[in-house]
Amino acid sequence: MDDLDRHAVALRALPPSCGPVRLIAVDGHAGSGKSTFAARLAAALGDGVPVLHLDDLASHEEPFAWTDRMLSEVIAPLAQGRTAHYHPYDWNLRRFTSSRALEAAPLVLIEGVGAGRQVLRPYLAWLLWMEREAEESWQRGRRRDGNELSTFWDGWTVAETRHFAADPSRPFANALVRECQEGYEWLPGPPATARPNRLITQGDRFPPAS
């Protein structure tokens, strides 16, 4: 059993955080490797663990103003043990598309910049932060996307910097994940997580599904 498998066992043992669901968030700078890590973690967790990519909720006009959609379309139904339905954004067509289902599985991963933002933390069972500096992450993202998206990246880095300045995630991470040449290193989260981050999960405030 490798390290990722062992961590997956620990994550499965966490108490539910959003109704019957254990929400695990993977946050970090754009280009830090969140999507790849989330896919590998989902595979280690097994049983077809769903992964919600926050790029599907963001848009060109609202890179971070997606919390209302997240709360109404995803969090509320999951907290009631119901399948969520959200409308993913098509970055090429520049519009939201037809509804997509997200099962209220025992464990659900959400990954993307801002996954650990303040309004979502009460619903999270665990918050993971990809430990890679902003400039290095952005350079990796620019290389991945090519010159045709350089203008987008110029605007994104400004928006991301403003977001994390106002609503940082890293100080509240339960663990820092550092990509290594082979696999990942998991480090303890910052001291801010030494105190409990909630007395009751927000999911407990929703009525049970009828």
C-alpha positions as CSV (number, residue, x, y, z in Angstrom):
1,M,0.0,0.0,0.0
2,D,1.5,3.4,-1.0
3,D,1.2,6.7,0.7
4,L,-1.8,7.8,-1.4
5,D,-3.7,4.6,-0.5
6,R,-3.0,5.1,3.2
7,H,-4.3,8.6,3.1
8,A,-7.3,7.5,1.2
9,V,-8.2,5.1,4.0
10,A,-7.9,8.0,6.5
11,L,-10.1,10.2,4.4
12,R,-12.8,7.5,4.1
13,A,-12.9,7.3,7.9
14,L,-13.7,11.0,8.3
15,P,-17.2,11.9,9.6
16,P,-19.7,13.3,7.1
17,S,-19.5,17.0,6.6
18,C,-22.4,17.9,4.3
19,G,-25.4,15.8,5.2
20,P,-24.3,12.2,4.5
21,V,-21.4,13.3,2.2
22,R,-17.7,13.8,3.1
23,L,-16.6,16.7,1.0
24,I,-12.8,16.7,0.4
25,A,-11.5,19.9,-1.2
26,V,-8.3,20.3,-3.2
27,D,-7.2,24.0,-3.5
28,G,-4.1,25.7,-4.7
29,H,-2.9,28.2,-7.3
30,A,-3.9,27.7,-10.9
31,G,-1.3,25.4,-12.5
32,S,-0.3,23.8,-9.2
33,G,-1.4,20.3,-10.2
34,K,-4.8,20.1,-8.5
35,S,-6.6,18.3,-11.3
36,T,-4.0,15.6,-11.7
37,F,-3.7,15.1,-8.0
38,A,-7.5,14.9,-7.5
39,A,-7.8,12.3,-10.3
40,R,-5.1,10.2,-8.6
41,L,-6.7,10.6,-5.2
42,A,-10.1,9.7,-6.6
43,A,-8.6,6.5,-8.1
44,A,-7.0,5.6,-4.7
45,L,-10.4,6.2,-3.0
46,G,-12.1,3.8,-5.4
47,D,-15.8,3.1,-5.9
48,G,-16.1,5.8,-8.6
49,V,-15.7,8.8,-6.2
50,P,-17.1,11.8,-8.0
51,V,-14.9,14.8,-8.7
52,L,-16.4,18.3,-9.1
53,H,-14.1,20.7,-11.0
54,L,-14.7,24.3,-10.0
55,D,-13.8,25.4,-13.6
56,D,-17.3,24.1,-14.4
57,L,-18.9,26.7,-12.1
58,A,-16.6,29.6,-12.9
59,S,-16.8,31.7,-16.1
60,H,-14.9,34.3,-18.0
61,E,-17.1,37.0,-16.4
62,E,-17.2,35.5,-12.9
63,P,-13.9,33.6,-12.2
64,F,-14.7,33.6,-8.4
65,A,-18.3,34.7,-8.1
66,W,-19.7,31.2,-8.3
67,T,-20.5,30.6,-4.6
68,D,-24.3,31.1,-5.1
69,R,-24.3,28.5,-7.8
70,M,-22.2,26.1,-5.7
71,L,-24.4,26.5,-2.6
72,S,-27.8,26.2,-4.4
73,E,-27.0,23.7,-7.1
74,V,-24.4,21.5,-5.3
75,I,-24.2,21.9,-1.5
76,A,-28.0,22.1,-0.7
77,P,-28.9,18.9,-2.5
78,L,-25.9,17.0,-1.3
79,A,-26.6,18.0,2.3
80,Q,-30.0,16.4,1.9
81,G,-28.5,13.2,0.4
82,R,-29.9,14.0,-3.1
83,T,-28.1,14.0,-6.4
84,A,-27.0,17.5,-7.3
85,H,-27.5,19.0,-10.8
86,Y,-25.3,21.9,-12.0
87,H,-24.7,23.6,-15.3
88,P,-21.1,23.4,-16.4
89,Y,-19.5,26.3,-18.2
90,D,-18.1,25.8,-21.6
91,W,-14.9,27.9,-21.8
92,N,-14.9,27.7,-25.6
93,L,-18.5,28.6,-26.2
94,R,-18.5,31.0,-23.3
95,R,-21.8,29.9,-21.9
96,F,-23.3,27.5,-19.4
97,T,-24.5,24.2,-20.8
98,S,-27.0,21.5,-20.0
99,S,-27.4,20.1,-16.5
100,R,-24.9,17.5,-15.2
101,A,-25.5,15.2,-12.3
102,L,-23.3,14.9,-9.2
103,E,-24.1,11.9,-7.0
104,A,-24.4,12.3,-3.2
105,A,-21.8,9.6,-2.7
106,P,-20.3,8.9,0.7
107,L,-17.2,10.9,-0.4
108,V,-17.0,13.6,-3.1
109,L,-13.9,15.5,-4.2
110,I,-14.1,19.2,-5.2
111,E,-11.0,20.7,-6.9
112,G,-10.2,24.1,-8.1
113,V,-8.9,27.5,-7.1
114,G,-11.0,28.7,-4.1
115,A,-12.3,25.2,-3.1
116,G,-11.3,26.1,0.4
117,R,-12.8,29.5,0.5
118,Q,-14.5,30.7,3.7
119,V,-18.1,30.1,2.7
120,L,-17.4,26.5,1.8
121,R,-15.2,25.4,4.7
122,P,-18.1,24.6,7.0
123,Y,-19.2,21.9,4.6
124,L,-15.7,20.3,4.2
125,A,-14.6,17.2,5.9
126,W,-10.9,17.9,4.8
127,L,-9.1,20.6,3.0
128,L,-5.9,19.9,1.0
129,W,-3.7,22.6,-0.4
130,M,-1.3,22.0,-3.3
131,E,2.0,23.3,-1.9
132,R,3.5,25.1,-5.0
133,E,4.3,28.8,-5.1
134,A,2.0,31.1,-7.2
135,E,4.6,32.1,-9.8
136,E,5.8,28.6,-10.4
137,S,2.2,27.4,-10.7
138,W,1.3,30.1,-13.1
139,Q,4.4,29.4,-15.3
140,R,3.4,25.8,-15.5
141,G,-0.2,26.8,-16.4
142,R,1.0,29.1,-19.1
143,R,3.3,26.4,-20.6
144,R,0.4,24.0,-20.6
145,D,-2.1,26.3,-22.3
146,G,0.2,28.0,-24.8
147,N,0.6,31.5,-26.1
148,E,-3.0,31.7,-27.4
149,L,-4.2,32.0,-23.8
150,S,-1.6,34.4,-22.5
151,T,-4.1,37.3,-22.3
152,F,-6.4,35.1,-20.3
153,W,-3.6,34.2,-17.9
154,D,-2.6,37.9,-17.5
155,G,-6.1,38.6,-16.2
156,W,-6.4,35.4,-14.2
157,T,-3.3,36.0,-12.1
158,V,-4.6,39.4,-11.1
159,A,-8.0,37.9,-10.1
160,E,-6.5,35.0,-8.3
161,T,-4.1,37.3,-6.3
162,R,-7.0,39.4,-5.2
163,H,-9.1,36.4,-4.3
164,F,-6.5,34.8,-2.0
165,A,-5.6,38.2,-0.5
166,A,-9.2,38.6,0.6
167,D,-10.1,34.9,1.2
168,P,-7.0,32.7,1.8
169,S,-7.4,29.0,1.9
170,R,-3.8,27.8,2.8
171,P,-3.9,28.9,6.4
172,F,-6.9,26.6,7.0
173,A,-5.7,23.5,5.2
174,N,-5.7,20.3,7.1
175,A,-2.7,19.1,5.0
176,L,-0.3,20.5,2.4
177,V,0.4,18.3,-0.6
178,R,3.7,18.6,-2.3
179,E,4.3,17.0,-5.7
180,C,7.5,15.0,-5.7
181,Q,9.4,13.3,-8.5
182,E,7.5,10.1,-7.6
183,G,4.2,10.6,-5.9
184,Y,3.2,13.2,-3.3
185,E,4.4,14.3,0.1
186,W,1.7,15.1,2.7
187,L,2.7,17.7,5.2
188,P,0.8,19.0,8.3
189,G,-1.4,22.0,7.7
190,P,-0.5,25.4,9.1
191,P,-1.1,26.2,12.8
192,A,-4.5,27.7,12.1
193,T,-5.9,24.3,11.7
194,A,-4.9,23.2,15.2
195,R,-8.2,24.7,16.4
196,P,-11.5,23.1,15.3
197,N,-12.9,24.7,12.2
198,R,-16.5,24.1,13.1
199,L,-18.7,22.9,16.0
200,I,-21.4,21.6,13.7
201,T,-21.4,21.0,10.0
202,Q,-23.6,23.2,7.9
203,G,-25.1,20.1,6.4
204,D,-26.7,19.3,9.8
205,R,-28.8,22.5,9.4
206,F,-30.5,21.2,6.3
207,P,-33.7,19.2,6.8
208,P,-33.5,15.5,5.9
209,A,-34.5,14.4,2.4
210,S,-38.2,13.5,2.2
